[in-house]
């Protein structure tokens, strides 16, 4: 694991081995409730996925669907200094474990989602205004908790992102998204240059299909 991580850091020195919540279990509790178990880890544990015979290391992440007033959804392209350069995805990120011992509840995930949305797009939505919308599980076992933000005018979304990108560039920092787009259907994703995160097409389809 350490050798794989070290190679990744040499290829992209901006990678940071920060704290992350690794998913260790998922079970249904009742008709409409899931209980997720997690353990404290760091980002280097993702390198286990490339080590033959190593135990699986699934991630827990949040994402936000930020609609525009025309029904389209905001997506962003990861900048060259991120862990997935050039990849299109929704605003969001891997969950960080709390500083103190304790459980991670839905309220904590909602707060984290609001923070990611602000850091990546400049949209300062209050956590309480994010509606829990969907849970996905990817082919590597990663679990995503999705929240739906209130619609905003398309011009405002673009202006907020432009202001954020300009401010971060002036500080000598690369924005997490080097570009954003508003997509109104899965077909619009074909016009975006670069790879997409695996959940993007089905999630956009589910939202735009009503």
N, C-alpha and C positions, 0 to 999 in steps of 0.2 A: 504493500500500500504506500509506504513512504517513498519508495523508488518511483512509482507511478506519479505520485503527487509532485515530487521534486522535478521530474521531467516536465510536467504541466506548468510549473512555476517558471522554469527556464524558458519555456515557449511563450509564456504570458506573465511577466513579472508583476502585473497588477493583481494577480490572484491573491486572496487573503484567506488564511485558514481561521476564519472567525467561528463563533459558536453557532450551532445549528441543532435543531431537534430532529433526531432520527426516528422514523416510525418503526415501532416494534410489534404492533398488533392492532387489529381492527375487528370489532365484533358488533353485532346488532343487539340493541337493547330495546325491545318493544317494536312496534310497527314502523315508527318514523324517527328512530334515534340510533345513532352510531356512537360507540365508545372507542376512542383512539388512544393507544398506549404509545409512549415515546420515551426516549433516553437522551441524555445530553451527549452531544458529539461535536465534531468540527467538520468543516467542509472537506478536509482531506479524506474523510471516510467514504466519500463518493467514489474515490479511486478504487475501492474494493470491487466495484462493478467491472473493472478491467482485469481483475486478478482471478485466473482460473481456479475454481474450487472454493473461492472465498464465500462467506455467507452474504446473502443479499443485504443491501443497505438502502432502504427506501426513505424518501424524503417526505416531509409534510410542508405544504406551501399554501399561501393564500393568493387569490387573484381577484381583480375588480373589473366588472363590466361597466365601463363608463359610456352610456349612450349619449349621442347628440340628439338635438331636437328633431332631426329628420329621420330618426330610427337607425342610423348607422352606429357603429361601435368603435371606440378608440383602441388602436393597437400600436405598439412601439417596436422599433428595431434596436437590439442591444448594441451598445457601442463597442469599439475594439478593445477597451480595457476591462470588459466584463468577462464572466466565466463562459458566456456563449456568444461571442462576437457575431454580429450580422443576423442573429435569429429574431424572428418576429414573434411577439407574444403579447398577452394582456399585461397591464400593470400588476405588479405583485412580487412575491419573493418567498424564499424559504423562511420558515418560522424560526425565530431565535428563542431558546429556552428562557424562562424568567430568571431574574437575578437571584431571587430567593427560592427556597424549596417550595413546591406546591404544584397544583394541577394547572393545566392550560384549559381554559374554558372558551366557549364561543365568544364571550365578550373580549377576551384577550386577542383572539384571532381577528375580530372586527377592528380593534384598535390597530393591530399590526397592518391590516389591509388599508386602513385610512392613511397610515403613515407612508406606506409604499406608494400609494396613489399620489400623495403630495410630493414625495421625493423624486418621483419619476416623471410626473406630468405637470406639476404645479397646481393641481386642482385640490383645494383645501376643503374637502368634504368632511363634515363631522362624522365620527364613527357611528353615532346613533342613527345617522341617516342612511347607513348602508344596510340593505336587506339581505339576509342569508338566502342564497338562491339555488346553489347546486353543490354537490360533492362528486368528484371524479376519482377514478383510480386508473393509473397508466400501466403500460406493459411492464415497466420495471417495478411496479408496486407502489409508486409514488401516489400520494393522496393529496388532492387539491380541494380547498374549501373556497367557494366562489361567492362573492357578494355583488349585489346590484346597486349602483349609485343612481341618484336622481338624474334625469336628462338635463343637459345644459346646451345652450346654443353652440353650434359648431364653431362659429367665429371666436367665441370665448375660450373654448378648449384649445384652439390653435394659438390664441394670444397668450394664454397662461403658460403653455409649453414653451413658446418662443421667449417669454420673459425669464422663465427658469433656465433655459439653455444659455441665454445671453449672460445671466448672472454667474452661472457656474463656469462658463468659459472665461469670463473676466477674472475669476479667482484662480484660473489655471487648472480647473477640474473638468474632466470630461463628463457630460451628462450621462446617466445610465442608458437613456434612449438617445441615439444620435439622429433619430427621425421618428415621426409619428404619422399615422394615416387613419382615416375614417373609412371603415368598410361596411357596406350595406348588405352583403350576402357572402357565402363561401366563395362564390365565383370571383369576387373582388380580390381575394387573397392571391389569385393567379397573377395579378398585376404587380405584386410586391416582389422585388428582387431579393432572393435569399431564402434560407430554410425557415420553416415554421415550427414552433413547439408542437408536440404531438396532439395536444388537446385542442388546439386553436380552431381547426376546421369544424369539428363536431359541436363545440361550444357556440361558435358564431352561428352555425346552422340552427341550433336549438333556440337561440335568442331571436334571430331574425325571422324564423319560421312561425314565431308566435306561440 
